[in-house]
Amino acid sequence: MGPGNGERDAGVADDAIVAGRIILGLKTLCDHLGCSLREALDAYVARYEQLRRERPADFAKSHEEYWANFHS
């Protein structure tokens, strides 16, 4: 990862989280953090919860709808 890519990757992950693109968000976090899928899922959920608190209007779906078709 080159200089400045960390912020870009974090932005891509946030965009994916807000858009409900869970798989893309997980892949981005795995790459960005250099971690396992399980660790990326933990990071994803934590970031999702933070973004949901800070930017609720950015989420088009309710919490239940967001996670309805995702099983880990």
N, CA, C, O and CB atoms as a CASP TS submission, in Angstrom:
PFRMAT TS
TARGET T0000
AUTHOR 0000-0000-0000
METHOD Language model
MODEL 1
PARENT N/A
ATOM      1  N   MET     1       0.849  -1.161   0.000  1.00  0.00           N
ATOM      2  CA  MET     1       0.000   0.000   0.000  1.00  0.00           C
ATOM      3  C   MET     1       0.901   1.233   0.000  1.00  0.00           C
ATOM      4  O   MET     1       1.770   1.366   0.861  1.00  0.00           O
ATOM      5  CB  MET     1      -0.969  -0.007   1.219  1.00  0.00           C
ATOM      6  N   GLY     2       0.701   2.115  -0.943  1.00  0.00           N
ATOM      7  CA  GLY     2       1.524   3.307  -1.063  1.00  0.00           C
ATOM      8  C   GLY     2       1.060   4.412  -0.145  1.00  0.00           C
ATOM      9  O   GLY     2       0.035   4.283   0.524  1.00  0.00           O
ATOM     10  N   PRO     3       1.829   5.527  -0.110  1.00  0.00           N
ATOM     11  CA  PRO     3       1.452   6.649   0.724  1.00  0.00           C
ATOM     12  C   PRO     3       0.073   7.177   0.351  1.00  0.00           C
ATOM     13  O   PRO     3      -0.254   7.320  -0.827  1.00  0.00           O
ATOM     14  CB  PRO     3       2.484   7.753   0.614  1.00  0.00           C
ATOM     15  N   GLY     4      -0.720   7.461   1.359  1.00  0.00           N
ATOM     16  CA  GLY     4      -2.045   8.021   1.123  1.00  0.00           C
ATOM     17  C   GLY     4      -3.119   7.000   0.802  1.00  0.00           C
ATOM     18  O   GLY     4      -4.305   7.327   0.822  1.00  0.00           O
ATOM     19  N   ASN     5      -2.728   5.773   0.506  1.00  0.00           N
ATOM     20  CA  ASN     5      -3.724   4.757   0.159  1.00  0.00           C
ATOM     21  C   ASN     5      -4.595   4.376   1.349  1.00  0.00           C
ATOM     22  O   ASN     5      -5.747   3.984   1.165  1.00  0.00           O
ATOM     23  CB  ASN     5      -3.038   3.519  -0.387  1.00  0.00           C
ATOM     24  N   GLY     6      -4.072   4.483   2.556  1.00  0.00           N
ATOM     25  CA  GLY     6      -4.833   4.116   3.746  1.00  0.00           C
ATOM     26  C   GLY     6      -6.101   4.924   3.871  1.00  0.00           C
ATOM     27  O   GLY     6      -7.169   4.369   4.130  1.00  0.00           O
ATOM     28  N   GLU     7      -5.999   6.226   3.691  1.00  0.00           N
ATOM     29  CA  GLU     7      -7.184   7.080   3.767  1.00  0.00           C
ATOM     30  C   GLU     7      -8.157   6.762   2.638  1.00  0.00           C
ATOM     31  O   GLU     7      -9.368   6.718   2.853  1.00  0.00           O
ATOM     32  CB  GLU     7      -6.784   8.560   3.718  1.00  0.00           C
ATOM     33  N   ARG     8      -7.630   6.540   1.434  1.00  0.00           N
ATOM     34  CA  ARG     8      -8.495   6.207   0.302  1.00  0.00           C
ATOM     35  C   ARG     8      -9.205   4.887   0.556  1.00  0.00           C
ATOM     36  O   ARG     8     -10.407   4.775   0.317  1.00  0.00           O
ATOM     37  CB  ARG     8      -7.683   6.135  -1.006  1.00  0.00           C
ATOM     38  N   ASP     9      -8.477   3.887   1.037  1.00  0.00           N
ATOM     39  CA  ASP     9      -9.078   2.586   1.325  1.00  0.00           C
ATOM     40  C   ASP     9     -10.151   2.704   2.408  1.00  0.00           C
ATOM     41  O   ASP     9     -11.208   2.080   2.312  1.00  0.00           O
ATOM     42  CB  ASP     9      -7.999   1.585   1.758  1.00  0.00           C
ATOM     43  N   ALA    10      -9.877   3.503   3.432  1.00  0.00           N
ATOM     44  CA  ALA    10     -10.868   3.706   4.485  1.00  0.00           C
ATOM     45  C   ALA    10     -12.115   4.372   3.916  1.00  0.00           C
ATOM     46  O   ALA    10     -13.232   4.027   4.303  1.00  0.00           O
ATOM     47  CB  ALA    10     -10.280   4.554   5.627  1.00  0.00           C
ATOM     48  N   GLY    11     -11.938   5.319   3.006  1.00  0.00           N
ATOM     49  CA  GLY    11     -13.074   5.976   2.361  1.00  0.00           C
ATOM     50  C   GLY    11     -13.863   5.016   1.504  1.00  0.00           C
ATOM     51  O   GLY    11     -15.093   5.068   1.479  1.00  0.00           O
ATOM     52  N   VAL    12     -13.163   4.134   0.795  1.00  0.00           N
ATOM     53  CA  VAL    12     -13.831   3.122  -0.028  1.00  0.00           C
ATOM     54  C   VAL    12     -14.631   2.182   0.878  1.00  0.00           C
ATOM     55  O   VAL    12     -15.761   1.817   0.554  1.00  0.00           O
ATOM     56  CB  VAL    12     -12.791   2.319  -0.880  1.00  0.00           C
ATOM     57  N   ALA    13     -14.050   1.797   1.999  1.00  0.00           N
ATOM     58  CA  ALA    13     -14.757   0.923   2.940  1.00  0.00           C
ATOM     59  C   ALA    13     -15.996   1.626   3.480  1.00  0.00           C
ATOM     60  O   ALA    13     -17.067   1.021   3.548  1.00  0.00           O
ATOM     61  CB  ALA    13     -13.828   0.504   4.103  1.00  0.00           C
ATOM     62  N   ASP    14     -15.867   2.896   3.867  1.00  0.00           N
ATOM     63  CA  ASP    14     -17.027   3.642   4.371  1.00  0.00           C
ATOM     64  C   ASP    14     -18.112   3.739   3.306  1.00  0.00           C
ATOM     65  O   ASP    14     -19.293   3.556   3.601  1.00  0.00           O
ATOM     66  CB  ASP    14     -16.607   5.052   4.827  1.00  0.00           C
ATOM     67  N   ASP    15     -17.717   4.024   2.077  1.00  0.00           N
ATOM     68  CA  ASP    15     -18.694   4.115   0.982  1.00  0.00           C
ATOM     69  C   ASP    15     -19.427   2.786   0.804  1.00  0.00           C
ATOM     70  O   ASP    15     -20.642   2.763   0.610  1.00  0.00           O
ATOM     71  CB  ASP    15     -17.996   4.519  -0.340  1.00  0.00           C
ATOM     72  N   ALA    16     -18.681   1.677   0.870  1.00  0.00           N
ATOM     73  CA  ALA    16     -19.285   0.354   0.715  1.00  0.00           C
ATOM     74  C   ALA    16     -20.230   0.061   1.881  1.00  0.00           C
ATOM     75  O   ALA    16     -21.310  -0.495   1.683  1.00  0.00           O
ATOM     76  CB  ALA    16     -18.192  -0.735   0.621  1.00  0.00           C
ATOM     77  N   ILE    17     -19.829   0.429   3.076  1.00  0.00           N
ATOM     78  CA  ILE    17     -20.666   0.190   4.252  1.00  0.00           C
ATOM     79  C   ILE    17     -21.975   0.957   4.130  1.00  0.00           C
ATOM     80  O   ILE    17     -23.049   0.386   4.317  1.00  0.00           O
ATOM     81  CB  ILE    17     -19.925   0.595   5.544  1.00  0.00           C
ATOM     82  N   VAL    18     -21.894   2.232   3.821  1.00  0.00           N
ATOM     83  CA  VAL    18     -23.101   3.054   3.692  1.00  0.00           C
ATOM     84  C   VAL    18     -24.008   2.524   2.583  1.00  0.00           C
ATOM     85  O   VAL    18     -25.231   2.535   2.722  1.00  0.00           O
ATOM     86  CB  VAL    18     -22.725   4.519   3.412  1.00  0.00           C
ATOM     87  N   ALA    19     -23.412   2.060   1.483  1.00  0.00           N
ATOM     88  CA  ALA    19     -24.185   1.550   0.349  1.00  0.00           C
ATOM     89  C   ALA    19     -24.729   0.144   0.585  1.00  0.00           C
ATOM     90  O   ALA    19     -25.529  -0.347  -0.211  1.00  0.00           O
ATOM     91  CB  ALA    19     -23.330   1.555  -0.895  1.00  0.00           C
ATOM     92  N   GLY    20     -24.308  -0.511   1.667  1.00  0.00           N
ATOM     93  CA  GLY    20     -24.772  -1.871   1.938  1.00  0.00           C
ATOM     94  C   GLY    20     -24.051  -2.917   1.112  1.00  0.00           C
ATOM     95  O   GLY    20     -24.549  -4.029   0.941  1.00  0.00           O
ATOM     96  N   ARG    21     -22.879  -2.568   0.598  1.00  0.00           N
ATOM     97  CA  ARG    21     -22.087  -3.512  -0.208  1.00  0.00           C
ATOM     98  C   ARG    21     -21.119  -4.244   0.727  1.00  0.00           C
ATOM     99  O   ARG    21     -19.920  -3.966   0.758  1.00  0.00           O
ATOM    100  CB  ARG    21     -21.302  -2.766  -1.367  1.00  0.00           C
ATOM    101  N   ILE    22     -21.675  -5.170   1.472  1.00  0.00           N
ATOM    102  CA  ILE    22     -20.964  -5.820   2.570  1.00  0.00           C
ATOM    103  C   ILE    22     -19.721  -6.556   2.090  1.00  0.00           C
ATOM    104  O   ILE    22     -18.658  -6.414   2.694  1.00  0.00           O
ATOM    105  CB  ILE    22     -21.885  -6.784   3.289  1.00  0.00           C
ATOM    106  N   ILE    23     -19.826  -7.332   1.029  1.00  0.00           N
ATOM    107  CA  ILE    23     -18.677  -8.112   0.543  1.00  0.00           C
ATOM    108  C   ILE    23     -17.542  -7.192   0.110  1.00  0.00           C
ATOM    109  O   ILE    23     -16.387  -7.438   0.460  1.00  0.00           O
ATOM    110  CB  ILE    23     -19.095  -9.019  -0.631  1.00  0.00           C
ATOM    111  N   LEU    24     -17.849  -6.135  -0.645  1.00  0.00           N
ATOM    112  CA  LEU    24     -16.815  -5.178  -1.048  1.00  0.00           C
ATOM    113  C   LEU    24     -16.190  -4.522   0.175  1.00  0.00           C
ATOM    114  O   LEU    24     -14.972  -4.350   0.234  1.00  0.00           O
ATOM    115  CB  LEU    24     -17.401  -4.106  -1.985  1.00  0.00           C
ATOM    116  N   GLY    25     -17.004  -4.158   1.140  1.00  0.00           N
ATOM    117  CA  GLY    25     -16.472  -3.554   2.365  1.00  0.00           C
ATOM    118  C   GLY    25     -15.550  -4.497   3.114  1.00  0.00           C
ATOM    119  O   GLY    25     -14.501  -4.083   3.608  1.00  0.00           O
ATOM    120  N   LEU    26     -15.936  -5.766   3.201  1.00  0.00           N
ATOM    121  CA  LEU    26     -15.088  -6.757   3.873  1.00  0.00           C
ATOM    122  C   LEU    26     -13.764  -6.950   3.144  1.00  0.00           C
ATOM    123  O   LEU    26     -12.709  -7.013   3.774  1.00  0.00           O
ATOM    124  CB  LEU    26     -15.818  -8.096   3.981  1.00  0.00           C
ATOM    125  N   LYS    27     -13.820  -7.042   1.829  1.00  0.00           N
ATOM    126  CA  LYS    27     -12.584  -7.211   1.046  1.00  0.00           C
ATOM    127  C   LYS    27     -11.678  -6.001   1.220  1.00  0.00           C
ATOM    128  O   LYS    27     -10.469  -6.143   1.402  1.00  0.00           O
ATOM    129  CB  LYS    27     -12.906  -7.423  -0.454  1.00  0.00           C
ATOM    130  N   THR    28     -12.260  -4.826   1.165  1.00  0.00           N
ATOM    131  CA  THR    28     -11.473  -3.609   1.329  1.00  0.00           C
ATOM    132  C   THR    28     -10.811  -3.581   2.700  1.00  0.00           C
ATOM    133  O   THR    28      -9.634  -3.237   2.813  1.00  0.00           O
ATOM    134  CB  THR    28     -12.354  -2.367   1.137  1.00  0.00           C
ATOM    135  N   LEU    29     -11.552  -3.938   3.734  1.00  0.00           N
ATOM    136  CA  LEU    29     -10.972  -3.952   5.079  1.00  0.00           C
ATOM    137  C   LEU    29      -9.903  -5.022   5.224  1.00  0.00           C
ATOM    138  O   LEU    29      -8.878  -4.785   5.863  1.00  0.00           O
ATOM    139  CB  LEU    29     -12.057  -4.170   6.119  1.00  0.00           C
ATOM    140  N   CYS    30     -10.123  -6.198   4.640  1.00  0.00           N
ATOM    141  CA  CYS    30      -9.081  -7.245   4.676  1.00  0.00           C
ATOM    142  C   CYS    30      -7.791  -6.721   4.064  1.00  0.00           C
ATOM    143  O   CYS    30      -6.709  -6.879   4.632  1.00  0.00           O
ATOM    144  CB  CYS    30      -9.548  -8.520   3.922  1.00  0.00           C
ATOM    145  N   ASP    31      -7.920  -6.099   2.904  1.00  0.00           N
ATOM    146  CA  ASP    31      -6.740  -5.569   2.211  1.00  0.00           C
ATOM    147  C   ASP    31      -6.105  -4.431   2.994  1.00  0.00           C
ATOM    148  O   ASP    31      -4.886  -4.388   3.157  1.00  0.00           O
ATOM    149  CB  ASP    31      -7.115  -5.088   0.807  1.00  0.00           C
ATOM    150  N   HIS    32      -6.930  -3.512   3.479  1.00  0.00           N
ATOM    151  CA  HIS    32      -6.453  -2.315   4.181  1.00  0.00           C
ATOM    152  C   HIS    32      -5.784  -2.667   5.509  1.00  0.00           C
ATOM    153  O   HIS    32      -4.733  -2.126   5.852  1.00  0.00           O
ATOM    154  CB  HIS    32      -7.613  -1.349   4.425  1.00  0.00           C
ATOM    155  N   LEU    33      -6.407  -3.577   6.246  1.00  0.00           N
ATOM    156  CA  LEU    33      -5.903  -3.920   7.571  1.00  0.00           C
ATOM    157  C   LEU    33      -4.940  -5.102   7.553  1.00  0.00           C
ATOM    158  O   LEU    33      -4.231  -5.344   8.530  1.00  0.00           O
ATOM    159  CB  LEU    33      -7.054  -4.225   8.488  1.00  0.00           C
ATOM    160  N   GLY    34      -4.913  -5.845   6.435  1.00  0.00           N
ATOM    161  CA  GLY    34      -4.061  -7.029   6.365  1.00  0.00           C
ATOM    162  C   GLY    34      -4.495  -8.077   7.378  1.00  0.00           C
ATOM    163  O   GLY    34      -3.666  -8.667   8.071  1.00  0.00           O
ATOM    164  N   CYS    35      -5.798  -8.301   7.455  1.00  0.00           N
ATOM    165  CA  CYS    35      -6.323  -9.188   8.489  1.00  0.00           C
ATOM    166  C   CYS    35      -7.157 -10.313   7.872  1.00  0.00           C
ATOM    167  O   CYS    35      -7.365 -10.376   6.660  1.00  0.00           O
ATOM    168  CB  CYS    35      -7.166  -8.392   9.497  1.00  0.00           C
ATOM    169  N   SER    36      -7.619 -11.183   8.745  1.00  0.00           N
ATOM    170  CA  SER    36      -8.474 -12.298   8.316  1.00  0.00           C
ATOM    171  C   SER    36      -9.876 -11.779   8.030  1.00  0.00           C
ATOM    172  O   SER    36     -10.222 -10.650   8.377  1.00  0.00           O
ATOM    173  CB  SER    36      -8.517 -13.421   9.396  1.00  0.00           C
ATOM    174  N   LEU    37     -10.669 -12.620   7.396  1.00  0.00           N
ATOM    175  CA  LEU    37     -12.054 -12.279   7.112  1.00  0.00           C
ATOM    176  C   LEU    37     -12.828 -12.057   8.415  1.00  0.00           C
ATOM    177  O   LEU    37     -13.631 -11.129   8.505  1.00  0.00           O
ATOM    178  CB  LEU    37     -12.717 -13.385   6.272  1.00  0.00           C
ATOM    179  N   ARG    38     -12.597 -12.888   9.405  1.00  0.00           N
ATOM    180  CA  ARG    38     -13.281 -12.744  10.709  1.00  0.00           C
ATOM    181  C   ARG    38     -12.945 -11.395  11.348  1.00  0.00           C
ATOM    182  O   ARG    38     -13.825 -10.706  11.863  1.00  0.00           O
ATOM    183  CB  ARG    38     -12.880 -13.901  11.669  1.00  0.00           C
ATOM    184  N   GLU    39     -11.662 -11.027  11.307  1.00  0.00           N
ATOM    185  CA  GLU    39     -11.251  -9.733  11.869  1.00  0.00           C
ATOM    186  C   GLU    39     -11.847  -8.583  11.067  1.00  0.00           C
ATOM    187  O   GLU    39     -12.246  -7.568  11.638  1.00  0.00           O
ATOM    188  CB  GLU    39      -9.715  -9.617  11.896  1.00  0.00           C
ATOM    189  N   ALA    40     -11.908  -8.736   9.749  1.00  0.00           N
ATOM    190  CA  ALA    40     -12.501  -7.701   8.901  1.00  0.00           C
ATOM    191  C   ALA    40     -13.987  -7.557   9.212  1.00  0.00           C
ATOM    192  O   ALA    40     -14.510  -6.442   9.223  1.00  0.00           O
ATOM    193  CB  ALA    40     -12.294  -8.032   7.404  1.00  0.00           C
ATOM    194  N   LEU    41     -14.673  -8.672   9.465  1.00  0.00           N
ATOM    195  CA  LEU    41     -16.086  -8.602   9.813  1.00  0.00           C
ATOM    196  C   LEU    41     -16.278  -7.842  11.124  1.00  0.00           C
ATOM    197  O   LEU    41     -17.188  -7.021  11.239  1.00  0.00           O
ATOM    198  CB  LEU    41     -16.685 -10.014   9.918  1.00  0.00           C
ATOM    199  N   ASP    42     -15.439  -8.109  12.096  1.00  0.00           N
ATOM    200  CA  ASP    42     -15.518  -7.377  13.367  1.00  0.00           C
ATOM    201  C   ASP    42     -15.300  -5.881  13.147  1.00  0.00           C
ATOM    202  O   ASP    42     -16.019  -5.053  13.707  1.00  0.00           O
ATOM    203  CB  ASP    42     -14.478  -7.921  14.369  1.00  0.00           C
ATOM    204  N   ALA    43     -14.306  -5.542  12.329  1.00  0.00           N
ATOM    205  CA  ALA    43     -14.020  -4.136  12.025  1.00  0.00           C
ATOM    206  C   ALA    43     -15.179  -3.512  11.252  1.00  0.00           C
ATOM    207  O   ALA    43     -15.548  -2.364  11.496  1.00  0.00           O
ATOM    208  CB  ALA    43     -12.706  -4.009  11.217  1.00  0.00           C
ATOM    209  N   TYR    44     -15.748  -4.270  10.322  1.00  0.00           N
ATOM    210  CA  TYR    44     -16.873  -3.785   9.517  1.00  0.00           C
ATOM    211  C   TYR    44     -18.056  -3.440  10.411  1.00  0.00           C
ATOM    212  O   TYR    44     -18.634  -2.360  10.296  1.00  0.00           O
ATOM    213  CB  TYR    44     -17.288  -4.837   8.469  1.00  0.00           C
ATOM    214  N   VAL    45     -18.409  -4.351  11.292  1.00  0.00           N
ATOM    215  CA  VAL    45     -19.560  -4.141  12.175  1.00  0.00           C
ATOM    216  C   VAL    45     -19.321  -2.931  13.080  1.00  0.00           C
ATOM    217  O   VAL    45     -20.227  -2.124  13.287  1.00  0.00           O
ATOM    218  CB  VAL    45     -19.830  -5.405  13.029  1.00  0.00           C
ATOM    219  N   ALA    46     -18.120  -2.805  13.611  1.00  0.00           N
ATOM    220  CA  ALA    46     -17.809  -1.652  14.461  1.00  0.00           C
ATOM    221  C   ALA    46     -17.922  -0.350  13.679  1.00  0.00           C
ATOM    222  O   ALA    46     -18.483   0.629  14.173  1.00  0.00           O
ATOM    223  CB  ALA    46     -16.401  -1.787  15.055  1.00  0.00           C
ATOM    224  N   ARG    47     -17.393  -0.336  12.465  1.00  0.00           N
ATOM    225  CA  ARG    47     -17.456   0.874  11.643  1.00  0.00           C
ATOM    226  C   ARG    47     -18.889   1.151  11.204  1.00  0.00           C
ATOM    227  O   ARG    47     -19.315   2.306  11.183  1.00  0.00           O
ATOM    228  CB  ARG    47     -16.539   0.741  10.413  1.00  0.00           C
ATOM    229  N   TYR    48     -19.636   0.113  10.855  1.00  0.00           N
ATOM    230  CA  TYR    48     -21.049   0.253  10.502  1.00  0.00           C
ATOM    231  C   TYR    48     -21.800   0.939  11.643  1.00  0.00           C
ATOM    232  O   TYR    48     -22.545   1.891  11.414  1.00  0.00           O
ATOM    233  CB  TYR    48     -21.680  -1.134  10.188  1.00  0.00           C
ATOM    234  N   GLU    49     -21.606   0.460  12.858  1.00  0.00           N
ATOM    235  CA  GLU    49     -22.303   1.031  14.013  1.00  0.00           C
ATOM    236  C   GLU    49     -21.924   2.491  14.226  1.00  0.00           C
ATOM    237  O   GLU    49     -22.775   3.318  14.553  1.00  0.00           O
ATOM    238  CB  GLU    49     -21.992   0.223  15.273  1.00  0.00           C
ATOM    239  N   GLN    50     -20.644   2.806  14.041  1.00  0.00           N
ATOM    240  CA  GLN    50     -20.193   4.194  14.188  1.00  0.00           C
ATOM    241  C   GLN    50     -20.810   5.079  13.106  1.00  0.00           C
ATOM    242  O   GLN    50     -21.322   6.158  13.404  1.00  0.00           O
ATOM    243  CB  GLN    50     -18.651   4.271  14.125  1.00  0.00           C
ATOM    244  N   LEU    51     -20.762   4.630  11.860  1.00  0.00           N
ATOM    245  CA  LEU    51     -21.333   5.418  10.769  1.00  0.00           C
ATOM    246  C   LEU    51     -22.842   5.568  10.938  1.00  0.00           C
ATOM    247  O   LEU    51     -23.395   6.628  10.646  1.00  0.00           O
ATOM    248  CB  LEU    51     -21.015   4.769   9.415  1.00  0.00           C
ATOM    249  N   ARG    52     -23.501   4.533  11.398  1.00  0.00           N
ATOM    250  CA  ARG    52     -24.951   4.571  11.605  1.00  0.00           C
ATOM    251  C   ARG    52     -25.293   5.647  12.650  1.00  0.00           C
ATOM    252  O   ARG    52     -26.294   6.351  12.515  1.00  0.00           O
ATOM    253  CB  ARG    52     -25.482   3.169  12.058  1.00  0.00           C
ATOM    254  N   ARG    53     -24.462   5.767  13.684  1.00  0.00           N
ATOM    255  CA  ARG    53     -24.681   6.797  14.708  1.00  0.00           C
ATOM    256  C   ARG    53     -24.383   8.192  14.167  1.00  0.00           C
ATOM    257  O   ARG    53     -25.150   9.130  14.385  1.00  0.00           O
ATOM    258  CB  ARG    53     -23.809   6.520  15.938  1.00  0.00           C
ATOM    259  N   GLU    54     -23.253   8.321  13.454  1.00  0.00           N
ATOM    260  CA  GLU    54     -22.790   9.630  13.001  1.00  0.00           C
ATOM    261  C   GLU    54     -23.519  10.144  11.766  1.00  0.00           C
ATOM    262  O   GLU    54     -23.686  11.353  11.608  1.00  0.00           O
ATOM    263  CB  GLU    54     -21.326   9.570  12.716  1.00  0.00           C
ATOM    264  N   ARG    55     -23.955   9.243  10.890  1.00  0.00           N
ATOM    265  CA  ARG    55     -24.543   9.641   9.603  1.00  0.00           C
ATOM    266  C   ARG    55     -25.817   8.856   9.307  1.00  0.00           C
ATOM    267  O   ARG    55     -25.910   8.230   8.251  1.00  0.00           O
ATOM    268  CB  ARG    55     -23.531   9.437   8.468  1.00  0.00           C
ATOM    269  N   PRO    56     -26.794   8.872  10.197  1.00  0.00           N
ATOM    270  CA  PRO    56     -27.982   8.035  10.008  1.00  0.00           C
ATOM    271  C   PRO    56     -28.728   8.324   8.708  1.00  0.00           C
ATOM    272  O   PRO    56     -29.314   7.412   8.125  1.00  0.00           O
ATOM    273  CB  PRO    56     -28.920   8.221  11.168  1.00  0.00           C
ATOM    274  N   ALA    57     -28.720   9.547   8.250  1.00  0.00           N
ATOM    275  CA  ALA    57     -29.453   9.906   7.025  1.00  0.00           C
ATOM    276  C   ALA    57     -28.819   9.295   5.774  1.00  0.00           C
ATOM    277  O   ALA    57     -29.467   9.215   4.731  1.00  0.00           O
ATOM    278  CB  ALA    57     -29.513  11.427   6.877  1.00  0.00           C
ATOM    279  N   ASP    58     -27.565   8.866   5.868  1.00  0.00           N
ATOM    280  CA  ASP    58     -26.883   8.278   4.711  1.00  0.00           C
ATOM    281  C   ASP    58     -27.311   6.836   4.439  1.00  0.00           C
ATOM    282  O   ASP    58     -27.021   6.295   3.372  1.00  0.00           O
ATOM    283  CB  ASP    58     -25.385   8.327   4.921  1.00  0.00           C
ATOM    284  N   PHE    59     -27.992   6.217   5.391  1.00  0.00           N
ATOM    285  CA  PHE    59     -28.399   4.822   5.248  1.00  0.00           C
ATOM    286  C   PHE    59     -29.832   4.759   4.739  1.00  0.00           C
ATOM    287  O   PHE    59     -30.750   5.277   5.374  1.00  0.00           O
ATOM    288  CB  PHE    59     -28.264   4.066   6.592  1.00  0.00           C
ATOM    289  N   ALA    60     -30.016   4.121   3.590  1.00  0.00           N
ATOM    290  CA  ALA    60     -31.341   4.027   2.962  1.00  0.00           C
ATOM    291  C   ALA    60     -32.191   2.923   3.594  1.00  0.00           C
ATOM    292  O   ALA    60     -33.419   2.966   3.514  1.00  0.00           O
ATOM    293  CB  ALA    60     -31.196   3.772   1.458  1.00  0.00           C
ATOM    294  N   LYS    61     -31.551   1.940   4.217  1.00  0.00           N
ATOM    295  CA  LYS    61     -32.262   0.799   4.790  1.00  0.00           C
ATOM    296  C   LYS    61     -32.203   0.840   6.310  1.00  0.00           C
ATOM    297  O   LYS    61     -31.275   1.394   6.900  1.00  0.00           O
ATOM    298  CB  LYS    61     -31.673  -0.521   4.271  1.00  0.00           C
ATOM    299  N   SER    62     -33.213   0.243   6.929  1.00  0.00           N
ATOM    300  CA  SER    62     -33.186   0.084   8.388  1.00  0.00           C
ATOM    301  C   SER    62     -32.088  -0.923   8.748  1.00  0.00           C
ATOM    302  O   SER    62     -31.561  -1.617   7.879  1.00  0.00           O
ATOM    303  CB  SER    62     -34.587  -0.390   8.936  1.00  0.00           C
ATOM    304  N   HIS    63     -31.760  -0.990  10.013  1.00  0.00           N
ATOM    305  CA  HIS    63     -30.750  -1.948  10.474  1.00  0.00           C
ATOM    306  C   HIS    63     -31.143  -3.380  10.091  1.00  0.00           C
ATOM    307  O   HIS    63     -30.308  -4.153   9.621  1.00  0.00           O
ATOM    308  CB  HIS    63     -30.562  -1.838  12.007  1.00  0.00           C
ATOM    309  N   GLU    64     -32.400  -3.719  10.293  1.00  0.00           N
ATOM    310  CA  GLU    64     -32.878  -5.073   9.991  1.00  0.00           C
ATOM    311  C   GLU    64     -32.786  -5.381   8.497  1.00  0.00           C
ATOM    312  O   GLU    64     -32.363  -6.469   8.108  1.00  0.00           O
ATOM    313  CB  GLU    64     -34.325  -5.242  10.469  1.00  0.00           C
ATOM    314  N   GLU    65     -33.180  -4.424   7.665  1.00  0.00           N
ATOM    315  CA  GLU    65     -33.107  -4.616   6.212  1.00  0.00           C
ATOM    316  C   GLU    65     -31.656  -4.729   5.746  1.00  0.00           C
ATOM    317  O   GLU    65     -31.344  -5.520   4.856  1.00  0.00           O
ATOM    318  CB  GLU    65     -33.806  -3.456   5.482  1.00  0.00           C
ATOM    319  N   TYR    66     -30.783  -3.942   6.343  1.00  0.00           N
ATOM    320  CA  TYR    66     -29.371  -3.919   5.961  1.00  0.00           C
ATOM    321  C   TYR    66     -28.756  -5.314   6.082  1.00  0.00           C
ATOM    322  O   TYR    66     -28.056  -5.769   5.177  1.00  0.00           O
ATOM    323  CB  TYR    66     -28.593  -2.915   6.836  1.00  0.00           C
ATOM    324  N   TRP    67     -29.018  -5.983   7.191  1.00  0.00           N
ATOM    325  CA  TRP    67     -28.386  -7.271   7.476  1.00  0.00           C
ATOM    326  C   TRP    67     -29.251  -8.474   7.093  1.00  0.00           C
ATOM    327  O   TRP    67     -28.841  -9.609   7.332  1.00  0.00           O
ATOM    328  CB  TRP    67     -28.047  -7.349   8.939  1.00  0.00           C
ATOM    329  N   ALA    68     -30.431  -8.264   6.509  1.00  0.00           N
ATOM    330  CA  ALA    68     -31.397  -9.331   6.256  1.00  0.00           C
ATOM    331  C   ALA    68     -30.842 -10.508   5.456  1.00  0.00           C
ATOM    332  O   ALA    68     -31.160 -11.655   5.773  1.00  0.00           O
ATOM    333  CB  ALA    68     -32.571  -8.768   5.538  1.00  0.00           C
ATOM    334  N   ASN    69     -30.042 -10.271   4.453  1.00  0.00           N
ATOM    335  CA  ASN    69     -29.562 -11.369   3.591  1.00  0.00           C
ATOM    336  C   ASN    69     -28.100 -11.715   3.805  1.00  0.00           C
ATOM    337  O   ASN    69     -27.484 -12.370   2.965  1.00  0.00           O
ATOM    338  CB  ASN    69     -29.768 -11.011   2.148  1.00  0.00           C
ATOM    339  N   PHE    70     -27.543 -11.279   4.924  1.00  0.00           N
ATOM    340  CA  PHE    70     -26.145 -11.567   5.222  1.00  0.00           C
ATOM    341  C   PHE    70     -26.074 -12.514   6.396  1.00  0.00           C
ATOM    342  O   PHE    70     -26.650 -12.257   7.454  1.00  0.00           O
ATOM    343  CB  PHE    70     -25.357 -10.273   5.516  1.00  0.00           C
ATOM    344  N   HIS    71     -25.361 -13.618   6.203  1.00  0.00           N
ATOM    345  CA  HIS    71     -25.178 -14.612   7.258  1.00  0.00           C
ATOM    346  C   HIS    71     -23.703 -14.919   7.384  1.00  0.00           C
ATOM    347  O   HIS    71     -23.043 -15.226   6.392  1.00  0.00           O
ATOM    348  CB  HIS    71     -25.988 -15.904   6.967  1.00  0.00           C
ATOM    349  N   SER    72     -23.183 -14.839   8.588  1.00  0.00           N
ATOM    350  CA  SER    72     -21.744 -15.104   8.767  1.00  0.00           C
ATOM    351  C   SER    72     -21.527 -16.383   9.552  1.00  0.00           C
ATOM    352  O   SER    72     -20.384 -16.768   9.801  1.00  0.00           O
ATOM    353  CB  SER    72     -21.057 -13.928   9.485  1.00  0.00           C
TER
END
